[in-house]
């Protein structure tokens, strides 16, 4: 019987290599789309639909927590901590993933954030290890080696490709140059 892994999915493109690698390794993969950090709602919906598209294409179930989409959760966690906002963002999402993994009897949990060369792998890995239990381990993989393959596949499949990390801060950093100053 294959070991079960719950994969936190931040978006469609990042989930391609992550899920495919784990499926190829023989894991029974289930995705979890839980991302209260994404701003605005229209961006959240595009990413959710992209994640759904990838899950259907690769044939794994995807749990979608639309009822838990509340950017106030993220904003409250990072208010006055903006310099370390990514850690708090990871924490919110990985804590929820670990909880659902334990409740659902999964052997492991992980995240598609580990695909991105823009994320803080050491912080994610340590947080995952801290949240792990004897029953539900954190599965660390460096999925970045599949970066280019994931990009090419997402383009070939016409999966929505975002232009910033997801939060209001990263959106500002990405587009602030367009302000007339």
N, C-alpha and C positions, 0 to 999 in steps of 0.2 A: 504494500500500500504506500502510495506516494506521501511524502511529508507535505503538509499544508502550510502555505505562506500567504499572509495578508500584506499586500503591497499598497502603501499609501501612494496615490497617484496625484501628482500636482497638475498634470496636463497630458494631453494626448501624445505629443512628440516625445516627451521624456519617458513615457510609459512603454514605448515600442521596444527599445533595446532592453530595458529592465525586465519586462514581462517575457520577452522572447528568450532572453538568456536563462531565466529561471525555468521556463517551460522546457527548454532544451536540456537543462540539468535534471529534469524529471520531477520538479515540484508541481504540486497542484496549486495553481495561482488563483487568488481572488483579489480584485482591486478594491480600493476604498477611495472615493473622491470626497474628501473633507478638507475645505480650504477657505476658512473665514477671513483670510488675509487678502483675498483677491478683490480688487477695486478697479472699476465700478462693477455693478451687477451685470451689465452687458458683457463685460470681459469674463466674469465668472461663468456666464451661460455659454460663451464660445468655448471656453476651456473644458467645461463639463461635457459639452457635446462632442468635442474632440476626443476626450477620454472615453466616452461611450463608443465612438466610432472605432477606436483602436481595440477596445475590449471585444467588440463584435467581430472585428477582423481576425484577431488572434484567438478568439473562442474562450475567453475567460469571463466569469461573472464579475460584475462591477457593482459594488454597494455605493449608492449616491446619497449623501446626507444633505440634501437641499434644505430640509427642515432645520438644519443646524447652521445654515449660512447666515452669519451675523457679523459684519465687519467691526461692530463695536467690541466684540470679544478680542479681536486682534489689536484694535486701537487702544483699548484699555491696558492691554498687556505691555504695549511698547511706549505708552505715553511717558515722556521724560526719560526714556531709555533708548532713544532713537539710534544712538551709536552702536548699540548691541541688539538692535531690533531683529536681526536674522535669527539669533539664538532663541529669542522669545517666540518667534514665529515657528521655528522648528519644534520648540517645546510644545506648543499648543497642538500642533498636528500629530507629532509622534506620541504624545500622551494619549490622545484620543485613539490613535491607531493601535497602540499597545493594549488599551482597555478593550477595544472591540476584538482584538486578536485573542486575548485571554478569555473573554466572555464566549467567543465563538469556538474555542477549543483548537485554535491554530497552533501549529508547532513553532512557527516563526512569524516575525513581522519585519518589514523593511520599507524603504521609500524610494520612489523614482527621483527624488532630489539628488540621489547619489549618481545619477546620470550626468548631471550638469557640471560643466567645468567652472561655472560661476558660483557654485555653492561651497560652503565651508565643510568639507568632508570630515575633518577631525572633530568638529563640534557635533555634527550629525551622528557620527559613529559613537562618540562618547555618550551622548544623550540616549541613543538607542540602547547601548550597553547598560546604562543606569536604569532604564525602564524595563529591561528584560527580567524575566523570572525563570525559575527552574523549568516550569511548564511551557513557557513561551519565550523563546530566545530571539534576540535581535540578529538578523541575518545581514551582515555587512558584506557588500560587494562593491568594488569600484567599477561602475558601469561606464565610466568615461571613455574607455577604449572603443566603445561602440558609438561615440559621438557622431562621427560623420555618417555612419550607416543609418543612425536614427534620423538625422536630418534628411538624407536622401529618401528614406522610406516615407517619412511624413509628407514630403513634397509629392512623391509618387502617388500616395493615397489621398492627397488633397486634405490633409488634417490641418485644422487651424493652427497657425504658428504665431505665437505671441511675440511682442517686441520688448517686453520688460518682465521682471520677475513676478510681479503680481500685485504688490501692495502700492498704496498711494505714494509712498516714499520712492519706490523704484520707478514708478511712472513719472514722477517729477524729475528724478535724476536723468531719465531717458529723454525727456522732451523739453526740459527747461531751456535748452539752447535756442528754442524757437521763440522765446519771449523777446520782445524788442526792448533792449536795455541800453 
